[in-house]
Amino acid sequence: MKNRRKPQFFNEVEIVDAGSEGKAVAKPENQVVFVPFAAPGDIVDLEVIRKKKNYFEGKILQFHRYSDLRTEPECKHFGLCGGCKWQHMDYVHQLNFKQKQVKDNLDRIAKVDYPAISPILAAPQAFYYRNKLEYTFSNRKWFTDGAPSSEKSAAEMNGLGFHLPGMFDRILDIDHCHLQPDPSNEIRLFVRKYAIDNGLSFYDVRNHEGLLRNLIIRNTSAGTFMVILVIHHEDEMIWNGLLPALAENFPAITSLMLVVNDKKNDVINDLEVKHFSGESFLVEKMNSPRDGFADLEFEIGPVSFYQTNALQAERLYRAAFDMVQLNGDERVYDLYTGTGTIALYFARFVESYWH
């Protein structure tokens, strides 16, 4: 029998900084501990859950004092869902720590000289800003009431939402997500209810069986939506039931697609996307950086990459455009082009561009 390592604890530790990937930092006894869902200024008891070469990972056992930087999270799923990391901290403070992290990386990792860092450019919206979300169907829903799965029926085990952090086979069923504008939530809830009411099976990732796998929702700033339903195998109830019901109940869905994926991973880029109704793409507009020039329009397909925060992407491009102060005789190289948004944003104002 293997010897179990004795748990290690740190008591009444102050959280002193915010780190990467949404984790905060404590330094008890001159040791670095990364802690999720903490905020600088918290005083907590910690348990070490993982030891690395140069740092520990810990979890909070008890709060002795809450930080003044804290705020009430907007989302009721916060703390379980892995989609948002910093909702417990006011957005202004989030920005300050993100800017500090950039400076720290330049100082401690890059060790280069650099000019003064401009103030971070805040996003115009802290919620409902994303233009793409991907949900997962699972027959192994996570129960927040603490009830054991053995006491639940097969139907009650079905969930549609996000993976719990570190759990490939457990899904947190989402009631309301604050990341994407409506009717994104209504579409997800409709699909879940239709599937349960009609006995459509949710995917079993352990045994690689079941019908419904993923639901991908994309949208534009104009309020049009693309829905891509990913299933494990063909089924008559999808073509003749669920998809027509979606098209009928949600006029905002201007593009409706289906993908059959019988692989053991969720990547659909190498699979056929079957067109059910509407257009085969969405159109996103981006304002021209100079007056007198037409706005840009981008066609976004089911597997296209586009910046997930369209409003902030435009502000980023405009900031870069203003900084370079183009004369018109430049040659611009876009070395990682994606859908070509950056190259096209600059292209009309330079001699030539390459991507």
C-alpha positions as CSV (number, residue, x, y, z in Angstrom):
1,M,0.0,0.0,0.0
2,K,1.3,3.4,-1.0
3,N,2.1,6.0,1.7
4,R,-0.1,9.0,1.5
5,R,1.7,12.3,1.7
6,K,0.8,14.2,4.9
7,P,-1.4,17.3,4.1
8,Q,0.3,20.7,4.4
9,F,-1.5,23.7,5.7
10,F,-0.8,27.4,6.1
11,N,-3.0,29.4,8.6
12,E,-4.0,33.0,8.5
13,V,-2.1,33.8,5.3
14,E,-2.5,37.1,3.5
15,I,-3.2,37.0,-0.3
16,V,-0.7,39.5,-1.6
17,D,-1.1,39.6,-5.3
18,A,-3.0,38.5,-8.4
19,G,-1.3,36.0,-10.7
20,S,-2.0,34.5,-14.1
21,E,-5.0,32.3,-15.1
22,G,-7.2,33.9,-12.6
23,K,-5.2,32.7,-9.5
24,A,-4.1,34.9,-6.6
25,V,-0.8,34.7,-4.9
26,A,0.2,34.0,-1.2
27,K,3.7,33.9,0.1
28,P,3.7,32.1,3.4
29,E,7.1,31.3,4.8
30,N,8.7,32.7,1.6
31,Q,7.0,30.0,-0.5
32,V,4.7,30.9,-3.4
33,V,1.2,29.5,-3.4
34,F,-1.3,30.1,-6.2
35,V,-4.9,30.2,-5.0
36,P,-8.0,30.3,-7.1
37,F,-11.0,32.5,-6.1
38,A,-9.0,34.6,-3.7
39,A,-8.4,38.4,-3.8
40,P,-5.4,40.4,-2.6
41,G,-6.1,41.5,0.9
42,D,-7.9,38.3,1.9
43,I,-6.7,36.5,5.1
44,V,-7.2,32.8,4.7
45,D,-6.3,29.3,5.8
46,L,-4.9,27.3,3.0
47,E,-4.3,23.6,2.2
48,V,-1.7,22.7,-0.3
49,I,-3.2,20.5,-3.0
50,R,-0.3,20.2,-5.4
51,K,3.4,20.7,-5.1
52,K,5.5,21.9,-8.0
53,K,9.2,22.5,-8.2
54,N,9.1,26.3,-7.5
55,Y,5.6,26.8,-6.2
56,F,2.5,25.2,-4.6
57,E,-1.1,25.2,-5.6
58,G,-3.6,25.6,-2.7
59,K,-7.3,25.9,-1.9
60,I,-9.0,28.1,0.7
61,L,-10.3,26.3,3.7
62,Q,-11.5,29.3,5.7
63,F,-11.6,33.1,5.5
64,H,-10.5,35.2,8.5
65,R,-10.9,38.5,6.6
66,Y,-12.3,39.5,3.2
67,S,-10.4,41.9,1.0
68,D,-11.8,45.4,0.4
69,L,-11.3,44.7,-3.3
70,R,-14.0,42.1,-3.4
71,T,-17.4,42.5,-4.9
72,E,-20.5,40.2,-5.2
73,P,-20.2,38.0,-8.3
74,E,-22.8,38.6,-10.9
75,C,-23.2,34.9,-11.8
76,K,-24.7,32.3,-9.5
77,H,-22.4,29.7,-11.0
78,F,-19.2,31.5,-10.2
79,G,-16.8,29.4,-8.1
80,L,-17.8,26.1,-9.8
81,C,-17.9,27.1,-13.5
82,G,-14.5,27.6,-15.0
83,G,-15.6,30.2,-17.5
84,C,-15.0,33.3,-15.3
85,K,-12.1,33.7,-12.9
86,W,-12.3,37.2,-11.4
87,Q,-16.0,38.0,-10.9
88,H,-15.4,38.3,-7.1
89,M,-13.2,41.4,-7.7
90,D,-14.3,44.7,-9.1
91,Y,-13.5,45.2,-12.8
92,V,-11.4,48.4,-12.1
93,H,-9.1,46.3,-9.7
94,Q,-9.0,43.5,-12.2
95,L,-7.6,45.9,-14.8
96,N,-5.0,47.2,-12.3
97,F,-3.7,43.7,-11.6
98,K,-3.7,42.7,-15.3
99,Q,-1.5,45.8,-16.1
100,K,0.7,45.0,-13.2
101,Q,1.2,41.4,-14.5
102,V,2.3,42.8,-17.9
103,K,4.9,45.0,-16.2
104,D,6.1,42.1,-13.9
105,N,6.5,39.8,-17.0
106,L,8.6,42.5,-18.7
107,D,10.7,43.1,-15.6
108,R,11.2,39.5,-14.3
109,I,10.9,37.3,-17.4
110,A,11.8,39.4,-20.4
111,K,14.3,41.6,-18.5
112,V,14.3,44.2,-21.2
113,D,14.1,48.0,-21.3
114,Y,10.8,49.4,-22.4
115,P,9.0,52.7,-22.6
116,A,6.3,53.8,-20.1
117,I,3.3,51.5,-20.2
118,S,0.1,53.3,-21.2
119,P,-3.0,52.8,-19.0
120,I,-4.9,49.6,-19.8
121,L,-7.8,50.1,-22.2
122,A,-10.9,48.9,-20.4
123,A,-13.6,47.0,-22.3
124,P,-16.8,48.8,-22.9
125,Q,-18.8,45.8,-21.5
126,A,-17.8,43.6,-18.6
127,F,-20.7,41.2,-19.3
128,Y,-22.5,39.9,-22.4
129,Y,-19.5,40.7,-24.7
130,R,-18.5,37.3,-26.2
131,N,-19.5,36.4,-29.7
132,K,-18.9,32.7,-29.3
133,L,-19.7,30.0,-26.7
134,E,-19.4,26.3,-26.8
135,Y,-21.5,24.2,-24.5
136,T,-21.2,20.4,-23.8
137,F,-23.9,17.8,-23.4
138,S,-23.2,15.2,-20.7
139,N,-25.0,12.4,-18.9
140,R,-22.8,13.1,-15.9
141,K,-24.1,16.4,-14.5
142,W,-22.6,17.9,-11.4
143,F,-25.1,18.3,-8.6
144,T,-24.6,21.4,-6.5
145,D,-27.0,20.2,-3.8
146,G,-24.5,17.6,-2.7
147,A,-26.8,14.7,-3.4
148,P,-25.0,11.5,-4.7
149,S,-25.5,10.6,-8.3
150,S,-26.8,7.2,-7.3
151,E,-30.0,8.9,-6.1
152,K,-30.7,10.6,-9.4
153,S,-32.6,9.2,-12.4
154,A,-31.0,8.9,-15.8
155,A,-32.9,12.0,-17.0
156,E,-31.8,14.0,-14.0
157,M,-28.1,13.2,-14.8
158,N,-28.4,15.0,-18.2
159,G,-26.8,18.5,-18.3
160,L,-25.8,21.1,-20.9
161,G,-23.1,23.6,-19.8
162,F,-19.4,23.9,-19.1
163,H,-16.8,21.5,-17.9
164,L,-15.9,21.8,-14.3
165,P,-12.2,22.8,-14.0
166,G,-10.0,19.6,-14.0
167,M,-12.9,17.3,-14.7
168,F,-13.2,16.0,-18.3
169,D,-16.4,14.0,-17.7
170,R,-18.4,16.4,-15.4
171,I,-20.6,19.2,-16.7
172,L,-22.0,22.1,-14.7
173,D,-25.6,22.6,-16.0
174,I,-25.9,26.3,-16.7
175,D,-29.1,28.3,-16.0
176,H,-27.8,31.7,-17.1
177,C,-24.5,32.7,-18.5
178,H,-23.4,36.4,-18.4
179,L,-20.9,36.1,-21.2
180,Q,-23.0,36.2,-24.4
181,P,-26.0,38.4,-25.1
182,D,-29.5,37.0,-25.4
183,P,-31.1,35.0,-26.9
184,S,-28.0,32.8,-26.3
185,N,-29.4,31.7,-22.9
186,E,-32.8,31.1,-24.3
187,I,-31.4,29.0,-27.1
188,R,-29.4,26.8,-24.8
189,L,-32.4,26.3,-22.4
190,F,-34.7,25.5,-25.3
191,V,-32.4,22.9,-26.7
192,R,-31.9,21.3,-23.3
193,K,-35.6,21.1,-22.6
194,Y,-36.5,19.8,-26.0
195,A,-33.8,17.1,-25.7
196,I,-35.1,16.0,-22.3
197,D,-38.8,16.1,-23.2
198,N,-38.1,14.0,-26.3
199,G,-35.8,11.5,-24.8
200,L,-32.7,12.5,-26.8
201,S,-29.6,11.0,-25.2
202,F,-26.8,13.2,-23.9
203,Y,-23.2,12.2,-24.6
204,D,-21.3,9.8,-22.4
205,V,-17.7,10.8,-22.8
206,R,-16.4,7.8,-20.9
207,N,-18.1,5.2,-23.1
208,H,-18.2,7.4,-26.3
209,E,-21.9,6.9,-26.8
210,G,-25.1,9.0,-26.8
211,L,-26.5,11.4,-29.4
212,L,-26.0,15.1,-28.4
213,R,-22.4,16.3,-28.0
214,N,-22.0,20.1,-28.3
215,L,-23.9,23.3,-28.9
216,I,-21.9,26.1,-30.4
217,I,-23.5,29.6,-30.5
218,R,-22.0,32.5,-32.4
219,N,-23.4,36.0,-32.8
220,T,-22.6,39.4,-34.2
221,S,-22.9,42.9,-32.9
222,A,-25.9,43.4,-35.1
223,G,-27.8,40.7,-33.2
224,T,-27.7,37.8,-35.7
225,F,-26.9,34.3,-34.4
226,M,-25.4,31.1,-35.8
227,V,-26.1,27.8,-34.0
228,I,-24.1,24.7,-34.7
229,L,-25.4,21.5,-33.1
230,V,-22.8,18.7,-32.9
231,I,-24.1,15.1,-32.6
232,H,-22.5,11.7,-32.4
233,H,-24.5,10.1,-35.1
234,E,-27.4,10.8,-37.5
235,D,-30.9,10.8,-36.0
236,E,-34.3,11.5,-37.5
237,M,-35.4,13.6,-34.5
238,I,-32.6,16.1,-35.1
239,W,-33.4,16.9,-38.8
240,N,-37.2,16.6,-38.4
241,G,-37.6,17.8,-34.8
242,L,-35.0,19.8,-33.0
243,L,-33.5,21.8,-35.8
244,P,-36.9,22.9,-37.3
245,A,-38.1,23.8,-33.7
246,L,-35.0,26.0,-33.2
247,A,-35.5,27.8,-36.5
248,E,-39.2,28.4,-35.8
249,N,-38.8,29.7,-32.3
250,F,-35.7,31.9,-32.7
251,P,-35.8,34.4,-35.6
252,A,-32.4,35.7,-34.5
253,I,-30.9,32.5,-35.7
254,T,-29.9,33.4,-39.2
255,S,-27.6,30.4,-39.7
256,L,-28.3,26.9,-38.5
257,M,-25.8,24.1,-38.9
258,L,-25.3,20.4,-38.0
259,V,-22.0,18.5,-37.5
260,V,-21.8,14.7,-37.0
261,N,-18.8,13.9,-34.9
262,D,-18.1,10.2,-34.0
263,K,-14.5,10.9,-33.0
264,K,-13.2,10.8,-29.4
265,N,-12.4,14.5,-29.3
266,D,-14.6,17.6,-29.8
267,V,-12.6,19.2,-32.6
268,I,-14.9,19.9,-35.6
269,N,-12.5,21.8,-37.9
270,D,-11.8,18.6,-39.9
271,L,-15.5,17.6,-40.2
272,E,-18.3,18.3,-42.7
273,V,-20.6,21.1,-41.5
274,K,-24.1,20.5,-42.8
275,H,-26.2,23.5,-43.6
276,F,-29.8,23.3,-42.3
277,S,-31.3,26.8,-42.8
278,G,-30.4,30.4,-43.3
279,E,-27.0,31.7,-44.4
280,S,-23.8,29.7,-44.3
281,F,-22.0,32.5,-42.5
282,L,-22.5,35.6,-40.2
283,V,-21.4,39.1,-41.2
284,E,-19.6,41.2,-38.6
285,K,-18.9,44.9,-39.2
286,M,-15.9,46.9,-38.0
287,N,-15.7,50.7,-38.3
288,S,-13.0,52.3,-40.5
289,P,-10.2,54.0,-38.5
290,R,-10.5,57.0,-40.8
291,D,-13.5,59.1,-42.0
292,G,-14.4,58.8,-45.6
293,F,-13.7,55.1,-45.9
294,A,-16.3,52.3,-45.8
295,D,-16.6,50.1,-42.8
296,L,-15.2,46.6,-43.0
297,E,-17.4,43.5,-43.3
298,F,-16.1,40.0,-42.4
299,E,-17.9,36.7,-43.2
300,I,-17.6,34.4,-40.3
301,G,-18.2,30.7,-40.9
302,P,-18.8,27.8,-38.5
303,V,-15.1,27.2,-37.8
304,S,-13.7,30.7,-38.5
305,F,-11.6,32.4,-35.9
306,Y,-12.7,35.8,-35.0
307,Q,-11.8,37.9,-31.9
308,T,-14.4,36.8,-29.3
309,N,-14.9,40.3,-28.0
310,A,-15.6,42.3,-31.2
311,L,-16.0,45.7,-29.5
312,Q,-12.7,45.4,-27.7
313,A,-11.0,44.0,-30.8
314,E,-12.0,47.1,-32.8
315,R,-10.6,49.4,-30.0
316,L,-7.4,47.4,-29.9
317,Y,-6.9,47.7,-33.7
318,R,-7.7,51.4,-33.5
319,A,-5.2,52.0,-30.8
320,A,-2.5,50.2,-32.8
321,F,-3.5,52.2,-35.9
322,D,-3.2,55.5,-34.1
323,M,0.2,54.5,-32.6
324,V,1.9,53.6,-35.9
325,Q,0.9,56.9,-37.7
326,L,0.9,55.5,-41.2
327,N,2.1,57.7,-44.1
328,G,0.8,55.5,-46.9
329,D,4.1,54.2,-48.2
330,E,4.5,51.3,-45.7
331,R,4.5,47.6,-46.3
332,V,2.5,45.7,-43.6
333,Y,3.0,42.0,-42.8
334,D,0.3,40.1,-41.0
335,L,2.2,37.0,-39.8
336,Y,-0.7,35.2,-38.1
337,T,-3.7,36.3,-40.1
338,G,-6.7,34.2,-38.9
339,T,-9.6,35.8,-40.8
340,G,-7.4,38.7,-41.8
341,T,-9.0,41.3,-39.6
342,I,-5.8,43.1,-38.7
343,A,-4.4,43.1,-42.2
344,L,-7.6,44.4,-43.8
345,Y,-7.9,47.0,-41.1
346,F,-4.6,48.5,-42.2
347,A,-4.6,47.5,-45.9
348,R,-6.3,50.6,-47.4
349,F,-3.8,53.0,-45.7
350,V,-0.5,51.5,-46.8
351,E,1.3,50.8,-50.1
352,S,1.0,47.0,-49.7
353,Y,0.3,44.3,-47.2
354,W,1.2,40.6,-47.0
355,H,-0.5,37.9,-45.0
